[in-house]
Amino acid sequence: MKSAKYSNNGSTIKEELFNAIIRVAYGEAGFFEKQKVLKIARANDEVKATLEAFSETARSVHKLQPDECPDELVEAALNKIRIAKSNKPSFAFDVYNAIFAKPIVSAVSAAVLVAVIGTSIFLNDGENLNGYNIADVEEANLQAKYALAVVGKVFSSTRKSLKEDILVDKVSKPINEGIKTVNKLFTKEEIKNEN
């Protein structure tokens, strides 16, 4: 996939580099991306000029101060869009930001959690499973297998009696007799109609 090139005042810079220059100028680029753009800027006067222009624009944007607005106007706007004004810092939000907003802290938290879980798994010697020892668990396993075998035998004998006794005697015999009766009636009707 070819990158688009921007032509601004006769300059041509690849789209990826152009976006990276903007991120560096506004302070949003990562460390390695910033170093890469600065290295290219040292070697290329066009990139250096573009970076300086965007950096100057970014500095002027960051210097802008928010306009002051009368409190009653702010209150009216907040009431209109039904947002409650909250100036109270939240402890839970601060903890969330401290742990998850910073990748290093998040990685350390994950490592500690994995270490705690791993330690608890490896320290469990297998002799005590929630108050039961391994012999108790094996005995319960055998009892469960026996109970399932009994249930299986009951189902197979039920299936056998259903197929051989109930379906043959209670269902198919009356259906066959009914069909024979209907056939006899039709046969008698045909004989009457022929005469």
VENPENOR-V66602 format. One record per backbone hydrogen bond with DSSP energy under -0.5 kcal/mol. NH is the residue of the N-H (numbers start at 0). CO is the residue of the C=O. If there is no record, write none. Layout:
BEGIN
<<NH/CO> <NH/CO>>
END
This chain:
BEGIN
<<5/12> <7/5> <7/10> <8/6> <10/7> <12/5> <14/3> <17/13> <18/14> <19/15> <20/16> <21/17> <22/18> <23/19> <24/20> <25/21> <26/23> <27/22> <28/22> <33/29> <34/30> <35/31> <36/32> <37/33> <38/34> <39/35> <40/36> <41/37> <42/38> <43/39> <44/42> <47/43> <48/44> <49/45> <50/46> <51/47> <52/48> <53/49> <54/50> <55/51> <56/52> <57/53> <58/54> <59/55> <60/56> <61/57> <62/58> <63/59> <63/60> <72/69> <73/69> <74/70> <75/71> <76/72> <77/73> <78/74> <79/75> <80/76> <82/77> <83/81> <85/83> <93/89> <94/90> <95/91> <96/92> <97/93> <98/94> <99/95> <100/95> <100/96> <102/100> <105/101> <106/102> <107/103> <108/104> <109/105> <110/106> <111/107> <112/108> <113/109> <114/110> <115/111> <116/112> <117/113> <118/114> <119/115> <120/116> <121/117> <122/118> <123/119> <124/122> <128/126> <128/131> <129/127> <131/128> <136/132> <137/133> <138/134> <139/135> <140/136> <141/137> <142/138> <143/139> <144/140> <145/141> <146/142> <147/143> <148/144> <149/145> <150/146> <151/147> <152/148> <153/149> <154/150> <155/151> <156/152> <157/153> <158/154> <159/155> <160/156> <161/157> <162/158> <163/159> <164/160> <165/160> <166/161> <168/164> <169/164> <169/165> <170/165> <171/166> <172/167> <174/170> <175/171> <176/172> <177/173> <178/174> <179/175> <180/176> <181/177> <182/178> <183/179> <184/180> <185/181> <186/182> <187/183> <188/184> <189/185> <190/186> <191/187> <192/188> <193/189> <194/190>>
END
